[in-house]
Amino acid sequence: MTVWNDLEAFRKFKRGWDSYGAEPIDHHCIDKAKALLIKLGTDWQPIPMVCGGVALEFHKDGFDIEIEIMRSAVPQSGDDNG
């Protein structure tokens, strides 16, 4: 499967898809993930999140990066100084 097929498959996830009551994957999160992947490239692995969001993971050459896309995300930076 390609990253695009994986993301499209998330649209079919119903409440409880993880058998523990997970939220269905929000279609806006899927669309935002696709838009981001157009800019970042398709070396990322999409992961469904139990809250209804989508995580994108990148593991290559010693780099491990994860981006979480959620319905009502508040932008955060790595700078704790404000």
C-alpha positions, 0 to 999 in steps of 0.5 A, a space after each residue: 500500500 502507498 501512503 495515500 492508500 493508507 490515509 484513504 483507508 482511515 476514512 472507513 474507520 468506525 468508532 471502536 476501530 481499535 476494539 477499545 472505543 477509539 474515535 473514527 478518524 476525522 476526515 479533515 485530519 486526513 486531508 491535512 495530512 495529505 496536504 502536508 505530505 505533498 510538501 514533505 514527500 511520501 517517506 512518512 508513515 501515516 498512523 491512525 490515532 485513537 483520538 481521531 487524528 493522524 500521526 505522520 512518522 519519519 524514520 531514516 538515517 538516525 532521524 525519528 520525527 513524529 507529527 500529530 494532526 488533531 481536530 482541535 490542535 493548538 499550535 505548539 513550538 519546541 521553545 518553552 520560553 513562550 
